[in-house]
């Protein structure tokens, strides 16, 4: 509950209860449009005997109205699926791993990079699209009947599944930033065609490291600037 209020709360001025005296101090309250519910399960002798729903923020009617638009009901499967996806792809928050993140900035960079990977690179089976005509494969397998689709494609932000190379080489629109970060980003966006220990068309080791850092900082900007824009992923 503390995490929800931290991100989905605001300062509100309580009404006065009496005419005289000092005004009440502002309080941090949940947003009026916040809807949250819990699933309370009762287990006896390792068997589930009862399931109850408890509304934390909002009303039961408001929560059901929001979920009914997608044909859903109050269930913990959605948030548990999200938690598992994060733990499987972000090493810093995995269980019993030796790659724990030692700082908040590093964790934010990994989560930002995973945000772009999840929405632009990783195809989702639940939103795949049927092809008008099956496409035969080059081998002996069955014909391809489904077109892979990512959340960015479903939202109309791009027209194809991106690769990690396209994500790392895409030029993000500039925004105000410190001079030191601008220098790192300028070095990271430089592709060395010859020399420097790389083959033509590849990025040097130093450039790759800087590019990863710069992309981790600007992935959030990349995602938020995608509204109303169709990305082809081939900008160089």
KAMO-V160776 format. One record per residue. N is the residue number from 1. RES is the residue in one small letter. SS is DSSP state (helix for helix, strand for strand, loop for the rest). PHI is phi in whole degrees, 0 to 359 (999 if undefined). Layout:
BEGIN
N|RES|SS|PHI, N|RES|SS|PHI
END
This chain:
BEGIN
1|x|loop|999, 2|x|helix|297, 3|x|helix|295, 4|x|helix|296, 5|x|helix|292, 6|x|helix|296, 7|x|helix|264, 8|x|loop|237, 9|x|strand|225, 10|x|strand|204, 11|x|strand|280, 12|x|strand|230, 13|x|loop|266, 14|x|loop|294, 15|x|loop|289, 16|x|loop|286, 17|x|loop|263, 18|x|loop|213, 19|x|loop|286, 20|x|loop|256, 21|x|loop|97, 22|x|loop|291, 23|x|loop|288, 24|x|loop|296, 25|x|loop|285, 26|x|loop|299, 27|x|strand|236, 28|x|strand|278, 29|x|strand|237, 30|x|strand|293, 31|x|loop|297, 32|x|loop|300, 33|x|loop|272, 34|x|loop|286, 35|x|loop|235, 36|x|strand|213, 37|x|strand|219, 38|x|strand|237, 39|x|strand|251, 40|x|strand|259, 41|x|strand|251, 42|x|strand|251, 43|x|strand|242, 44|x|strand|229, 45|x|loop|54, 46|x|loop|65, 47|x|strand|231, 48|x|strand|281, 49|x|strand|248, 50|x|strand|203, 51|x|strand|227, 52|x|strand|231, 53|x|strand|252, 54|x|strand|234, 55|x|strand|273, 56|x|strand|267, 57|x|strand|234, 58|x|loop|91, 59|x|loop|240, 60|x|helix|297, 61|x|helix|296, 62|x|helix|293, 63|x|helix|294, 64|x|helix|295, 65|x|helix|294, 66|x|helix|292, 67|x|helix|286, 68|x|helix|294, 69|x|loop|296, 70|x|loop|255, 71|x|loop|74, 72|x|loop|253, 73|x|loop|228, 74|x|loop|296, 75|x|loop|204, 76|x|loop|271, 77|x|helix|295, 78|x|helix|291, 79|x|helix|288, 80|x|helix|292, 81|x|helix|296, 82|x|helix|294, 83|x|helix|298, 84|x|helix|294, 85|x|helix|297, 86|x|helix|295, 87|x|helix|291, 88|x|helix|283, 89|x|helix|252, 90|x|loop|252, 91|x|helix|293, 92|x|helix|291, 93|x|helix|244, 94|x|loop|286, 95|x|loop|268, 96|x|loop|54, 97|x|loop|240, 98|x|loop|259, 99|x|loop|243, 100|x|loop|297, 101|x|loop|279, 102|x|loop|262, 103|x|loop|212, 104|x|helix|291, 105|x|helix|295, 106|x|helix|296, 107|x|helix|295, 108|x|helix|297, 109|x|helix|293, 110|x|helix|295, 111|x|helix|293, 112|x|helix|294, 113|x|helix|294, 114|x|helix|293, 115|x|helix|302, 116|x|helix|291, 117|x|helix|299, 118|x|helix|294, 119|x|helix|265, 120|x|helix|245, 121|x|helix|254, 122|x|loop|272, 123|x|loop|290, 124|x|loop|248, 125|x|helix|293, 126|x|helix|291, 127|x|helix|242, 128|x|loop|295, 129|x|strand|243, 130|x|strand|289, 131|x|strand|276, 132|x|strand|302, 133|x|strand|226, 134|x|strand|300, 135|x|strand|257, 136|x|loop|292, 137|x|loop|272, 138|x|loop|283, 139|x|loop|262, 140|x|loop|261, 141|x|loop|285, 142|x|loop|289, 143|x|loop|291, 144|x|strand|283, 145|x|strand|249, 146|x|strand|235, 147|x|strand|261, 148|x|loop|297, 149|x|loop|218, 150|x|loop|252, 151|x|helix|303, 152|x|helix|294, 153|x|helix|292, 154|x|helix|295, 155|x|loop|275, 156|x|loop|79, 157|x|loop|273, 158|x|strand|210, 159|x|loop|244, 160|x|loop|203, 161|x|loop|279, 162|x|loop|281, 163|x|loop|255, 164|x|helix|297, 165|x|helix|294, 166|x|helix|296, 167|x|helix|295, 168|x|helix|286, 169|x|helix|260, 170|x|loop|287, 171|x|loop|274, 172|x|loop|281, 173|x|loop|303, 174|x|loop|289, 175|x|loop|210, 176|x|loop|302, 177|x|loop|205, 178|x|loop|299, 179|x|helix|296, 180|x|helix|296, 181|x|helix|292, 182|x|helix|297, 183|x|helix|295, 184|x|helix|296, 185|x|helix|295, 186|x|helix|293, 187|x|helix|292, 188|x|helix|289, 189|x|loop|277, 190|x|loop|272, 191|x|loop|255, 192|x|loop|272, 193|x|loop|289, 194|x|loop|217, 195|x|loop|73, 196|x|loop|71, 197|x|loop|79, 198|x|loop|231, 199|x|loop|277, 200|x|loop|303, 201|x|loop|88, 202|x|loop|253, 203|x|loop|256, 204|x|loop|293, 205|x|helix|297, 206|x|helix|297, 207|x|helix|294, 208|x|helix|297, 209|x|helix|297, 210|x|helix|294, 211|x|helix|296, 212|x|helix|296, 213|x|helix|293, 214|x|helix|294, 215|x|helix|290, 216|x|helix|297, 217|x|helix|283, 218|x|helix|251, 219|x|helix|295, 220|x|helix|297, 221|x|helix|297, 222|x|helix|299, 223|x|helix|288, 224|x|helix|286, 225|x|loop|278, 226|x|loop|279, 227|x|loop|294, 228|x|loop|78, 229|x|loop|231, 230|x|loop|258, 231|x|strand|266, 232|x|loop|267, 233|x|loop|76, 234|x|loop|241, 235|x|loop|284, 236|x|loop|230
END
